[in-house]
Amino acid sequence: MTSITIHGLNDPLDRLIREKAHQDKTSLNKTIKKLLSEALGLNASETYNYKEDFLDLCGIWGVGEGNEFIANTKEFSEVNEEDWK
């Protein structure tokens, strides 16, 4: 796969690309590749990794959920000496 460098992006274009990347929660590189593929009529869905759409749903807890888990599993971190006799 080759790489290219784009020089001299004007500020409004740079801002819009960065806003799009932020909205889509993707890197600038992925955002630009997607925009170029769509603009050139390439079928981006063939190479699109749908798994990334669900990353925010996997393995991420809020502070409250983490505290609740710790509270509910606290007894597992305690050693009962009677269990070892």
MARNU-9786 format. One record per residue: residue number from 1; residue in three letters; x, y, z of N, C-alpha, C, O, CB in turn. Coordinates in nm, 4 decimals, always signed. Glycine has a CB too. Layout:
<seq NUM	type ALA	n.px X	n.py Y	n.pz Z	ca.px X	ca.py Y	ca.pz Z	c.px X	c.py Y	c.pz Z	o.px X	o.py Y	o.pz Z	cb.px X	cb.py Y	cb.pz Z> $
...
This chain:
<seq 1	type MET	n.px +0.0852	n.py -0.1169	n.pz +0.0000	ca.px +0.0000	ca.py +0.0000	ca.pz +0.0000	c.px +0.0899	c.py +0.1234	c.pz +0.0000	o.px +0.1894	o.py +0.1280	o.pz +0.0723	cb.px -0.0970	cb.py -0.0003	cb.pz +0.1225> $
<seq 2	type THR	n.px +0.0561	n.py +0.2201	n.pz -0.0785	ca.px +0.1373	ca.py +0.3409	ca.pz -0.0893	c.px +0.0839	c.py +0.4507	c.pz +0.0023	o.px -0.0298	o.py +0.4459	o.pz +0.0492	cb.px +0.1410	cb.py +0.3902	cb.pz -0.2346> $
<seq 3	type SER	n.px +0.1687	n.py +0.5482	n.pz +0.0257	ca.px +0.1314	ca.py +0.6643	ca.pz +0.1055	c.px +0.1462	c.py +0.7891	c.pz +0.0210	o.px +0.2290	o.py +0.7948	o.pz -0.0698	cb.px +0.2175	cb.py +0.6744	cb.pz +0.2337> $
<seq 4	type ILE	n.px +0.0651	n.py +0.8890	n.pz +0.0518	ca.px +0.0780	ca.py +1.0188	ca.pz -0.0136	c.px +0.0771	c.py +1.1264	c.pz +0.0925	o.px +0.0292	o.py +1.1052	o.pz +0.2039	cb.px -0.0355	cb.py +1.0420	cb.pz -0.1170> $
<seq 5	type THR	n.px +0.1299	n.py +1.2407	n.pz +0.0576	ca.px +0.1285	ca.py +1.3564	ca.pz +0.1457	c.px +0.0548	c.py +1.4677	c.pz +0.0743	o.px +0.0776	o.py +1.4911	o.pz -0.0444	cb.px +0.2729	cb.py +1.4004	cb.pz +0.1856> $
<seq 6	type ILE	n.px -0.0319	n.py +1.5356	n.pz +0.1440	ca.px -0.1065	ca.py +1.6474	ca.pz +0.0860	c.px -0.0583	c.py +1.7749	c.pz +0.1535	o.px -0.0709	o.py +1.7899	o.pz +0.2750	cb.px -0.2621	cb.py +1.6290	cb.pz +0.1035> $
<seq 7	type HIS	n.px -0.0038	n.py +1.8654	n.pz +0.0758	ca.px +0.0476	ca.py +1.9928	ca.pz +0.1278	c.px -0.0524	c.py +2.1039	c.pz +0.1031	o.px -0.1302	o.py +2.0992	o.pz +0.0078	cb.px +0.1828	cb.py +2.0280	cb.pz +0.0631> $
<seq 8	type GLY	n.px -0.0498	n.py +2.2019	n.pz +0.1880	ca.px -0.1224	ca.py +2.3263	ca.pz +0.1639	c.px -0.2732	c.py +2.3179	c.pz +0.1761	o.px -0.3442	o.py +2.3867	o.pz +0.1026	cb.px -0.0897	cb.py +2.3753	cb.pz +0.0307> $
<seq 9	type LEU	n.px -0.3247	n.py +2.2354	n.pz +0.2668	ca.px -0.4693	ca.py +2.2357	ca.pz +0.2883	c.px -0.5086	c.py +2.3704	c.pz +0.3480	o.px -0.4442	o.py +2.4199	o.pz +0.4405	cb.px -0.5134	cb.py +2.1177	cb.pz +0.3816> $
<seq 10	type ASN	n.px -0.6154	n.py +2.4288	n.pz +0.2937	ca.px -0.6589	ca.py +2.5551	ca.pz +0.3528	c.px -0.7277	c.py +2.5280	c.pz +0.4864	o.px -0.7751	o.py +2.4172	o.pz +0.5113	cb.px -0.7541	cb.py +2.6314	cb.pz +0.2567> $
<seq 11	type ASP	n.px -0.7328	n.py +2.6286	n.pz +0.5708	ca.px -0.7847	ca.py +2.6122	ca.pz +0.7066	c.px -0.9278	c.py +2.5598	c.pz +0.7123	o.px -0.9563	o.py +2.4719	o.pz +0.7937	cb.px -0.7776	cb.py +2.7426	cb.pz +0.7785> $
<seq 12	type PRO	n.px -1.0190	n.py +2.6104	n.pz +0.6293	ca.px -1.1570	ca.py +2.5578	ca.pz +0.6364	c.px -1.1643	c.py +2.4079	c.pz +0.6021	o.px -1.2393	o.py +2.3337	o.pz +0.6656	cb.px -1.2483	cb.py +2.6368	cb.pz +0.5406> $
<seq 13	type LEU	n.px -1.0873	n.py +2.3636	n.pz +0.5027	ca.px -1.0875	ca.py +2.2223	ca.pz +0.4659	c.px -1.0278	c.py +2.1378	c.pz +0.5775	o.px -1.0814	o.py +2.0324	o.pz +0.6118	cb.px -1.0099	cb.py +2.2003	cb.pz +0.3353> $
<seq 14	type ASP	n.px -0.9185	n.py +2.1835	n.pz +0.6333	ca.px -0.8557	ca.py +2.1120	ca.pz +0.7441	c.px -0.9526	c.py +2.1001	c.pz +0.8617	o.px -0.9646	o.py +1.9936	o.pz +0.9223	cb.px -0.7263	cb.py +2.1834	cb.pz +0.7882> $
<seq 15	type ARG	n.px -1.0206	n.py +2.2082	n.pz +0.8932	ca.px -1.1161	ca.py +2.2089	ca.pz +1.0044	c.px -1.2300	c.py +2.1100	c.pz +0.9797	o.px -1.2689	o.py +2.0360	o.pz +1.0701	cb.px -1.1728	cb.py +2.3502	cb.pz +1.0253> $
<seq 16	type LEU	n.px -1.2832	n.py +2.1089	n.pz +0.8574	ca.px -1.3936	ca.py +2.0186	ca.pz +0.8253	c.px -1.3516	c.py +1.8720	c.pz +0.8329	o.px -1.4274	o.py +1.7879	o.pz +0.8815	cb.px -1.4475	cb.py +2.0496	cb.pz +0.6864> $
<seq 17	type ILE	n.px -1.2319	n.py +1.8415	n.pz +0.7853	ca.px -1.1820	ca.py +1.7040	ca.pz +0.7927	c.px -1.1664	c.py +1.6615	c.pz +0.9387	o.px -1.2047	o.py +1.5508	o.pz +0.9767	cb.px -1.0469	cb.py +1.6906	cb.pz +0.7179> $
<seq 18	type ARG	n.px -1.1104	n.py +1.7497	n.pz +1.0188	ca.px -1.0920	ca.py +1.7175	ca.pz +1.1608	c.px -1.2268	c.py +1.7026	c.pz +1.2329	o.px -1.2417	o.py +1.6154	o.pz +1.3185	cb.px -1.0074	cb.py +1.8265	cb.pz +1.2292> $
<seq 19	type GLU	n.px -1.3236	n.py +1.7863	n.pz +1.1991	ca.px -1.4564	ca.py +1.7753	ca.pz +1.2590	c.px -1.5227	c.py +1.6431	c.pz +1.2205	o.px -1.5859	o.py +1.5779	o.pz +1.3035	cb.px -1.5446	cb.py +1.8935	cb.pz +1.2157> $
<seq 20	type LYS	n.px -1.5074	n.py +1.6044	n.pz +1.0934	ca.px -1.5642	ca.py +1.4774	ca.pz +1.0454	c.px -1.5007	c.py +1.3601	c.pz +1.1187	o.px -1.5707	o.py +1.2675	o.pz +1.1598	cb.px -1.5436	cb.py +1.4622	cb.pz +0.8926> $
<seq 21	type ALA	n.px -1.3701	n.py +1.3629	n.pz +1.1354	ca.px -1.2997	ca.py +1.2556	ca.pz +1.2064	c.px -1.3478	c.py +1.2491	c.pz +1.3514	o.px -1.3688	o.py +1.1405	o.pz +1.4054	cb.px -1.1457	cb.py +1.2776	cb.pz +1.2011> $
<seq 22	type HIS	n.px -1.3648	n.py +1.3642	n.pz +1.4133	ca.px -1.4116	ca.py +1.3685	ca.pz +1.5521	c.px -1.5537	c.py +1.3135	c.pz +1.5633	o.px -1.5835	o.py +1.2360	o.pz +1.6542	cb.px -1.4061	cb.py +1.5126	cb.pz +1.6064> $
<seq 23	type GLN	n.px -1.6406	n.py +1.3531	n.pz +1.4714	ca.px -1.7791	ca.py +1.3058	ca.pz +1.4714	c.px -1.7858	c.py +1.1540	c.pz +1.4534	o.px -1.8631	o.py +1.0858	o.pz +1.5207	cb.px -1.8591	cb.py +1.3755	cb.pz +1.3604> $
<seq 24	type ASP	n.px -1.7044	n.py +1.1026	n.pz +1.3623	ca.px -1.7045	ca.py +0.9595	ca.pz +1.3327	c.px -1.6192	c.py +0.8794	c.pz +1.4300	o.px -1.6178	o.py +0.7563	o.pz +1.4266	cb.px -1.6556	cb.py +0.9362	cb.pz +1.1920> $
<seq 25	type LYS	n.px -1.5474	n.py +0.9515	n.pz +1.5178	ca.px -1.4575	ca.py +0.8884	ca.pz +1.6149	c.px -1.3554	c.py +0.7981	c.pz +1.5446	o.px -1.3311	o.py +0.6845	o.pz +1.5854	cb.px -1.5386	cb.py +0.8068	cb.pz +1.7179> $
<seq 26	type THR	n.px -1.2966	n.py +0.8528	n.pz +1.4375	ca.px -1.1931	ca.py +0.7812	ca.pz +1.3638	c.px -1.0714	c.py +0.8720	c.pz +1.3474	o.px -1.0782	o.py +0.9925	o.pz +1.3721	cb.px -1.2460	cb.py +0.7339	cb.pz +1.2252> $
<seq 27	type SER	n.px -0.9628	n.py +0.8133	n.pz +1.3062	ca.px -0.8410	ca.py +0.8903	ca.pz +1.2842	c.px -0.8560	c.py +0.9774	c.pz +1.1600	o.px -0.9445	o.py +0.9561	o.pz +1.0772	cb.px -0.7192	cb.py +0.7969	cb.pz +1.2705> $
<seq 28	type LEU	n.px -0.7679	n.py +1.0753	n.pz +1.1491	ca.px -0.7671	ca.py +1.1589	ca.pz +1.0284	c.px -0.7400	c.py +1.0733	c.pz +0.9054	o.px -0.8025	o.py +1.0920	o.pz +0.8010	cb.px -0.6612	cb.py +1.2712	cb.pz +1.0398> $
<seq 29	type ASN	n.px -0.6466	n.py +0.9793	n.pz +0.9179	ca.px -0.6117	ca.py +0.8937	ca.pz +0.8058	c.px -0.7330	c.py +0.8147	c.pz +0.7551	o.px -0.7603	o.py +0.8125	o.pz +0.6351	cb.px -0.4998	cb.py +0.7981	cb.pz +0.8462> $
<seq 30	type LYS	n.px -0.8052	n.py +0.7503	n.pz +0.8465	ca.px -0.9230	ca.py +0.6728	ca.pz +0.8068	c.px -1.0315	c.py +0.7626	c.pz +0.7484	o.px -1.0994	o.py +0.7253	o.pz +0.6527	cb.px -0.9785	cb.py +0.5951	cb.pz +0.9266> $
<seq 31	type THR	n.px -1.0470	n.py +0.8801	n.pz +0.8061	ca.px -1.1482	ca.py +0.9730	ca.pz +0.7567	c.px -1.1166	c.py +1.0178	c.pz +0.6151	o.px -1.2047	o.py +1.0195	o.pz +0.5291	cb.px -1.1591	cb.py +1.0941	cb.pz +0.8487> $
<seq 32	type ILE	n.px -0.9926	n.py +1.0538	n.pz +0.5905	ca.px -0.9531	ca.py +1.1000	ca.pz +0.4571	c.px -0.9662	c.py +0.9872	c.pz +0.3554	o.px -1.0133	o.py +1.0104	o.pz +0.2440	cb.px -0.8086	cb.py +1.1537	cb.pz +0.4588> $
<seq 33	type LYS	n.px -0.9253	n.py +0.8659	n.pz +0.3913	ca.px -0.9383	ca.py +0.7525	ca.pz +0.2993	c.px -1.0844	c.py +0.7264	c.pz +0.2652	o.px -1.1177	o.py +0.6989	o.pz +0.1499	cb.px -0.8752	cb.py +0.6265	cb.pz +0.3601> $
<seq 34	type LYS	n.px -1.1711	n.py +0.7349	n.pz +0.3651	ca.px -1.3138	ca.py +0.7131	ca.pz +0.3409	c.px -1.3707	c.py +0.8223	c.pz +0.2506	o.px -1.4448	o.py +0.7931	o.pz +0.1568	cb.px -1.3909	cb.py +0.7087	cb.pz +0.4740> $
<seq 35	type LEU	n.px -1.3361	n.py +0.9484	n.pz +0.2788	ca.px -1.3856	ca.py +1.0589	ca.pz +0.1974	c.px -1.3390	c.py +1.0480	c.pz +0.0527	o.px -1.4163	o.py +1.0726	o.pz -0.0399	cb.px -1.3405	cb.py +1.1914	cb.pz +0.2561> $
<seq 36	type LEU	n.px -1.2132	n.py +1.0112	n.pz +0.0336	ca.px -1.1614	ca.py +0.9954	ca.pz -0.1020	c.px -1.2303	c.py +0.8803	c.pz -0.1749	o.px -1.2659	o.py +0.8931	o.pz -0.2921	cb.px -1.0104	cb.py +0.9723	cb.pz -0.0986> $
<seq 37	type SER	n.px -1.2488	n.py +0.7683	n.pz -0.1059	ca.px -1.3162	ca.py +0.6532	ca.pz -0.1674	c.px -1.4574	c.py +0.6882	c.pz -0.2096	o.px -1.5005	o.py +0.6537	o.pz -0.3197	cb.px -1.3191	cb.py +0.5349	cb.pz -0.0711> $
<seq 38	type GLU	n.px -1.5294	n.py +0.7569	n.pz -0.1222	ca.px -1.6666	ca.py +0.7963	ca.pz -0.1546	c.px -1.6696	c.py +0.8957	c.pz -0.2704	o.px -1.7536	o.py +0.8846	o.pz -0.3597	cb.px -1.7351	cb.py +0.8571	cb.pz -0.0317> $
<seq 39	type ALA	n.px -1.5780	n.py +0.9929	n.pz -0.2690	ca.px -1.5748	ca.py +1.0953	ca.pz -0.3738	c.px -1.5415	c.py +1.0361	c.pz -0.5098	o.px -1.5868	o.py +1.0863	o.pz -0.6126	cb.px -1.4737	cb.py +1.2032	cb.pz -0.3388> $
<seq 40	type LEU	n.px -1.4624	n.py +0.9294	n.pz -0.5106	ca.px -1.4209	ca.py +0.8677	ca.pz -0.6365	c.px -1.5105	c.py +0.7517	c.pz -0.6771	o.px -1.4845	o.py +0.6853	o.pz -0.7773	cb.px -1.2783	cb.py +0.8197	cb.pz -0.6259> $
<seq 41	type GLY	n.px -1.6155	n.py +0.7270	n.pz -0.6004	ca.px -1.7121	ca.py +0.6245	ca.pz -0.6365	c.px -1.6668	c.py +0.4824	c.pz -0.6086	o.px -1.7220	o.py +0.3875	o.pz -0.6642	cb.px -1.7451	cb.py +0.6368	cb.pz -0.7792> $
<seq 42	type LEU	n.px -1.5676	n.py +0.4671	n.pz -0.5240	ca.px -1.5238	ca.py +0.3324	ca.pz -0.4900	c.px -1.6158	c.py +0.2757	c.pz -0.3830	o.px -1.6689	o.py +0.3495	o.pz -0.3000	cb.px -1.3765	cb.py +0.3322	cb.pz -0.4419> $
<seq 43	type ASN	n.px -1.6341	n.py +0.1460	n.pz -0.3853	ca.px -1.7197	ca.py +0.0823	ca.pz -0.2859	c.px -1.6417	c.py +0.0668	c.pz -0.1571	o.px -1.5695	o.py -0.0313	o.pz -0.1390	cb.px -1.7716	cb.py -0.0549	cb.pz -0.3359> $
<seq 44	type ALA	n.px -1.6558	n.py +0.1620	n.pz -0.0686	ca.px -1.5815	ca.py +0.1614	ca.pz +0.0570	c.px -1.6269	c.py +0.0496	c.pz +0.1496	o.px -1.5516	o.py +0.0093	o.pz +0.2382	cb.px -1.5964	cb.py +0.2949	cb.pz +0.1269> $
<seq 45	type SER	n.px -1.7495	n.py -0.0018	n.pz +0.1309	ca.px -1.7999	ca.py -0.1055	ca.pz +0.2204	c.px -1.7236	c.py -0.2369	c.pz +0.2068	o.px -1.7252	o.py -0.3187	o.pz +0.2987	cb.px -1.9466	cb.py -0.1290	cb.pz +0.1939> $
<seq 46	type GLU	n.px -1.6563	n.py -0.2584	n.pz +0.0924	ca.px -1.5793	ca.py -0.3815	ca.pz +0.0749	c.px -1.4616	c.py -0.3885	c.pz +0.1708	o.px -1.4239	o.py -0.4969	o.pz +0.2155	cb.px -1.5297	cb.py -0.3925	cb.pz -0.0680> $
<seq 47	type THR	n.px -1.4037	n.py -0.2738	n.pz +0.2024	ca.px -1.2879	ca.py -0.2731	ca.pz +0.2896	c.px -1.3190	c.py -0.2146	c.pz +0.4266	o.px -1.2302	o.py -0.2030	o.pz +0.5110	cb.px -1.1759	cb.py -0.1961	cb.pz +0.2254> $
<seq 48	type TYR	n.px -1.4425	n.py -0.1784	n.pz +0.4486	ca.px -1.4804	ca.py -0.1161	ca.pz +0.5746	c.px -1.4836	c.py -0.2205	c.pz +0.6855	o.px -1.5408	o.py -0.3282	o.pz +0.6685	cb.px -1.6172	cb.py -0.0464	cb.pz +0.5620> $
<seq 49	type ASN	n.px -1.4232	n.py -0.1890	n.pz +0.7969	ca.px -1.4185	ca.py -0.2788	ca.pz +0.9110	c.px -1.5342	c.py -0.2442	c.pz +1.0050	o.px -1.5234	o.py -0.1525	o.pz +1.0863	cb.px -1.2813	cb.py -0.2689	cb.pz +0.9847> $
<seq 50	type TYR	n.px -1.6438	n.py -0.3175	n.pz +0.9935	ca.px -1.7624	ca.py -0.2883	ca.pz +1.0729	c.px -1.7411	c.py -0.3129	c.pz +1.2213	o.px -1.8138	o.py -0.2583	o.pz +1.3043	cb.px -1.8779	cb.py -0.3708	cb.pz +1.0245> $
<seq 51	type LYS	n.px -1.6428	n.py -0.3939	n.pz +1.2551	ca.px -1.6137	ca.py -0.4212	ca.pz +1.3953	c.px -1.5824	c.py -0.2913	c.pz +1.4697	o.px -1.6150	o.py -0.2776	o.pz +1.5876	cb.px -1.4961	cb.py -0.5200	cb.pz +1.4077> $
<seq 52	type GLU	n.px -1.5198	n.py -0.1973	n.pz +1.4015	ca.px -1.4841	ca.py -0.0704	ca.pz +1.4652	c.px -1.6071	c.py +0.0094	c.pz +1.5076	o.px -1.5984	o.py +0.0927	o.pz +1.5977	cb.px -1.3989	cb.py +0.0131	cb.pz +1.3709> $
<seq 53	type ASP	n.px -1.7217	n.py -0.0151	n.pz +1.4438	ca.px -1.8445	ca.py +0.0549	ca.pz +1.4820	c.px -1.8902	c.py +0.0186	c.pz +1.6225	o.px -1.9645	o.py +0.0940	o.pz +1.6853	cb.px -1.9549	cb.py +0.0239	cb.pz +1.3831> $
<seq 54	type PHE	n.px -1.8460	n.py -0.0964	n.pz +1.6719	ca.px -1.8944	ca.py -0.1456	ca.pz +1.7998	c.px -1.7903	c.py -0.1391	c.pz +1.9108	o.px -1.8161	o.py -0.1853	o.pz +2.0220	cb.px -1.9415	cb.py -0.2860	cb.pz +1.7844> $
<seq 55	type LEU	n.px -1.6733	n.py -0.0825	n.pz +1.8827	ca.px -1.5681	ca.py -0.0770	ca.pz +1.9831	c.px -1.6096	c.py +0.0007	c.pz +2.1072	o.px -1.5676	o.py -0.0322	o.pz +2.2181	cb.px -1.4445	cb.py -0.0155	cb.pz +1.9241> $
<seq 56	type ASP	n.px -1.6915	n.py +0.1030	n.pz +2.0892	ca.px -1.7337	ca.py +0.1817	ca.pz +2.2053	c.px -1.8301	c.py +0.1048	c.pz +2.2956	o.px -1.8565	o.py +0.1477	o.pz +2.4079	cb.px -1.7989	cb.py +0.3110	cb.pz +2.1593> $
<seq 57	type LEU	n.px -1.8823	n.py -0.0071	n.pz +2.2486	ca.px -1.9736	ca.py -0.0874	ca.pz +2.3286	c.px -1.9040	c.py -0.2028	c.pz +2.4001	o.px -1.9648	o.py -0.2705	o.pz +2.4830	cb.px -2.0834	cb.py -0.1411	cb.pz +2.2414> $
<seq 58	type CYS	n.px -1.7779	n.py -0.2249	n.pz +2.3685	ca.px -1.7066	ca.py -0.3413	ca.pz +2.4204	c.px -1.5997	c.py -0.3004	c.pz +2.5214	o.px -1.5105	o.py -0.2213	o.pz +2.4907	cb.px -1.6429	cb.py -0.4199	cb.pz +2.3057> $
<seq 59	type GLY	n.px -1.6099	n.py -0.3542	n.pz +2.6399	ca.px -1.5041	ca.py -0.3401	ca.pz +2.7380	c.px -1.4858	c.py -0.2020	c.pz +2.7975	o.px -1.3796	o.py -0.1729	o.pz +2.8526	cb.px -1.3800	cb.py -0.3804	cb.pz +2.6779> $
<seq 60	type ILE	n.px -1.5849	n.py -0.1174	n.pz +2.7881	ca.px -1.5709	ca.py +0.0167	ca.pz +2.8434	c.px -1.6775	c.py +0.0368	c.pz +2.9502	o.px -1.7974	o.py +0.0269	o.pz +2.9242	cb.px -1.5823	cb.py +0.1251	cb.pz +2.7321> $
<seq 61	type TRP	n.px -1.6305	n.py +0.0651	n.pz +3.0701	ca.px -1.7211	ca.py +0.0933	ca.pz +3.1808	c.px -1.7055	c.py +0.2366	c.pz +3.2244	o.px -1.5977	o.py +0.2951	o.pz +3.2140	cb.px -1.6958	cb.py -0.0014	cb.pz +3.2984> $
<seq 62	type GLY	n.px -1.8131	n.py +0.2919	n.pz +3.2728	ca.px -1.8056	ca.py +0.4216	ca.pz +3.3365	c.px -1.7530	c.py +0.4044	c.pz +3.4779	o.px -1.7392	o.py +0.2921	o.pz +3.5263	cb.px -1.9431	cb.py +0.4912	cb.pz +3.3367> $
<seq 63	type VAL	n.px -1.7240	n.py +0.5142	n.pz +3.5436	ca.px -1.6709	ca.py +0.5104	ca.pz +3.6803	c.px -1.7691	c.py +0.4400	c.pz +3.7732	o.px -1.7286	o.py +0.3590	o.pz +3.8566	cb.px -1.6417	cb.py +0.6534	cb.pz +3.7316> $
<seq 64	type GLY	n.px -1.8956	n.py +0.4700	n.pz +3.7594	ca.px -1.9971	ca.py +0.4078	ca.pz +3.8449	c.px -2.0032	c.py +0.2572	c.pz +3.8271	o.px -2.0142	o.py +0.1826	o.pz +3.9244	cb.px -2.1330	cb.py +0.4675	cb.pz +3.8162> $
<seq 65	type GLU	n.px -1.9960	n.py +0.2127	n.pz +3.7018	ca.px -1.9997	ca.py +0.0696	ca.pz +3.6747	c.px -1.8756	c.py -0.0005	c.pz +3.7291	o.px -1.8844	o.py -0.1115	o.pz +3.7815	cb.px -2.0125	cb.py +0.0446	cb.pz +3.5248> $
<seq 66	type GLY	n.px -1.7618	n.py +0.0637	n.pz +3.7167	ca.px -1.6387	ca.py +0.0068	ca.pz +3.7705	c.px -1.6443	c.py -0.0048	c.pz +3.9215	o.px -1.6043	o.py -0.1069	o.pz +3.9777	cb.px -1.5192	cb.py +0.0908	cb.pz +3.7295> $
<seq 67	type ASN	n.px -1.6936	n.py +0.0991	n.pz +3.9879	ca.px -1.7070	ca.py +0.0962	ca.pz +4.1339	c.px -1.8058	c.py -0.0103	c.pz +4.1785	o.px -1.7842	o.py -0.0777	o.pz +4.2793	cb.px -1.7510	cb.py +0.2328	cb.pz +4.1859> $
<seq 68	type GLU	n.px -1.9148	n.py -0.0253	n.pz +4.1030	ca.px -2.0139	ca.py -0.1279	ca.pz +4.1363	c.px -1.9531	c.py -0.2680	c.pz +4.1227	o.px -1.9760	o.py -0.3543	o.pz +4.2074	cb.px -2.1383	cb.py -0.1144	cb.pz +4.0454> $
<seq 69	type PHE	n.px -1.8760	n.py -0.2900	n.pz +4.0167	ca.px -1.8102	ca.py -0.4194	ca.pz +3.9978	c.px -1.7141	c.py -0.4488	c.pz +4.1126	o.px -1.7130	o.py -0.5593	o.pz +4.1667	cb.px -1.7349	cb.py -0.4225	cb.pz +3.8637> $
<seq 70	type ILE	n.px -1.6342	n.py -0.3502	n.pz +4.1492	ca.px -1.5381	ca.py -0.3684	ca.pz +4.2591	c.px -1.6117	c.py -0.4009	c.pz +4.3889	o.px -1.5703	o.py -0.4901	o.pz +4.4629	cb.px -1.4510	cb.py -0.2414	cb.pz +4.2773> $
<seq 71	type ALA	n.px -1.7200	n.py -0.3294	n.pz +4.4167	ca.px -1.7970	ca.py -0.3542	ca.pz +4.5386	c.px -1.8574	c.py -0.4942	c.pz +4.5379	o.px -1.8578	o.py -0.5624	o.pz +4.6405	cb.px -1.9076	cb.py -0.2495	cb.pz +4.5541> $
<seq 72	type ASN	n.px -1.9085	n.py -0.5373	n.pz +4.4223	ca.px -1.9746	ca.py -0.6677	ca.pz +4.4128	c.px -1.8770	c.py -0.7850	c.pz +4.4120	o.px -1.9177	o.py -0.8982	o.pz +4.4381	cb.px -2.0590	cb.py -0.6727	cb.pz +4.2884> $
<seq 73	type THR	n.px -1.7515	n.py -0.7612	n.pz +4.3834	ca.px -1.6526	ca.py -0.8701	ca.pz +4.3779	c.px -1.5474	c.py -0.8579	c.pz +4.4873	o.px -1.4487	o.py -0.9314	o.pz +4.4868	cb.px -1.5843	cb.py -0.8721	cb.pz +4.2418> $
<seq 74	type LYS	n.px -1.5675	n.py -0.7671	n.pz +4.5799	ca.px -1.4694	ca.py -0.7439	ca.pz +4.6861	c.px -1.4390	c.py -0.8705	c.pz +4.7654	o.px -1.3241	o.py -0.8946	o.pz +4.8026	cb.px -1.5193	cb.py -0.6357	cb.pz +4.7800> $
<seq 75	type GLU	n.px -1.5409	n.py -0.9510	n.pz +4.7912	ca.px -1.5203	ca.py -1.0721	ca.pz +4.8708	c.px -1.4249	c.py -1.1705	c.pz +4.8032	o.px -1.3645	o.py -1.2534	o.pz +4.8713	cb.px -1.6534	cb.py -1.1400	cb.pz +4.8970> $
<seq 76	type PHE	n.px -1.4103	n.py -1.1632	n.pz +4.6720	ca.px -1.3207	ca.py -1.2542	ca.pz +4.6013	c.px -1.1729	c.py -1.2203	c.pz +4.6235	o.px -1.0857	o.py -1.3043	o.pz +4.6014	cb.px -1.3519	cb.py -1.2518	cb.pz +4.4531> $
<seq 77	type SER	n.px -1.1456	n.py -1.0986	n.pz +4.6668	ca.px -1.0069	ca.py -1.0602	ca.pz +4.6907	c.px -0.9631	c.py -1.0856	c.pz +4.8348	o.px -0.8469	o.py -1.0651	o.pz +4.8700	cb.px -0.9877	cb.py -0.9143	cb.pz +4.6566> $
<seq 78	type GLU	n.px -1.0564	n.py -1.1299	n.pz +4.9168	ca.px -1.0259	ca.py -1.1585	ca.pz +5.0567	c.px -0.9931	c.py -1.3072	c.pz +5.0728	o.px -1.0630	o.py -1.3929	o.pz +5.0187	cb.px -1.1448	cb.py -1.1183	cb.pz +5.1483> $
<seq 79	type VAL	n.px -0.8881	n.py -1.3367	n.pz +5.1463	ca.px -0.8468	ca.py -1.4753	ca.pz +5.1676	c.px -0.9089	c.py -1.5254	c.pz +5.2964	o.px -0.8934	o.py -1.4644	o.pz +5.4022	cb.px -0.6920	cb.py -1.4883	cb.pz +5.1723> $
<seq 80	type ASN	n.px -0.9789	n.py -1.6365	n.pz +5.2865	ca.px -1.0374	ca.py -1.7014	ca.pz +5.4034	c.px -0.9406	c.py -1.8108	c.pz +5.4451	o.px -0.9247	o.py -1.9108	o.pz +5.3751	cb.px -1.1817	cb.py -1.7593	cb.pz +5.3733> $
<seq 81	type GLU	n.px -0.8770	n.py -1.7919	n.pz +5.5577	ca.px -0.7769	ca.py -1.8876	ca.pz +5.6066	c.px -0.8348	c.py -2.0279	c.pz +5.6234	o.px -0.7624	o.py -2.1263	o.pz +5.6086	cb.px -0.7193	cb.py -1.8399	cb.pz +5.7395> $
<seq 82	type GLU	n.px -0.9636	n.py -2.0386	n.pz +5.6537	ca.px -1.0260	ca.py -2.1689	ca.pz +5.6732	c.px -1.0272	c.py -2.2510	c.pz +5.5430	o.px -1.0253	o.py -2.3740	o.pz +5.5467	cb.px -1.1689	cb.py -2.1510	cb.pz +5.7257> $
<seq 83	type ASP	n.px -1.0302	n.py -2.1820	n.pz +5.4289	ca.px -1.0306	ca.py -2.2526	ca.pz +5.3002	c.px -0.8978	c.py -2.3228	c.pz +5.2734	o.px -0.8918	o.py -2.4118	o.pz +5.1885	cb.px -1.0610	cb.py -2.1552	cb.pz +5.1868> $
<seq 84	type TRP	n.px -0.7928	n.py -2.2853	n.pz +5.3430	ca.px -0.6590	ca.py -2.3390	ca.pz +5.3157	c.px -0.6136	c.py -2.4429	c.pz +5.4178	o.px -0.4973	o.py -2.4834	o.pz +5.4182	cb.px -0.5591	cb.py -2.2264	cb.pz +5.3118> $
<seq 85	type LYS	n.px -0.7043	n.py -2.4855	n.pz +5.5033	ca.px -0.6690	ca.py -2.5865	ca.pz +5.6035	c.px -0.7117	c.py -2.7239	c.pz +5.5603	o.px -0.6899	o.py -2.8210	o.pz +5.6327	cb.px -0.7315	cb.py -2.5535	cb.pz +5.7372> $
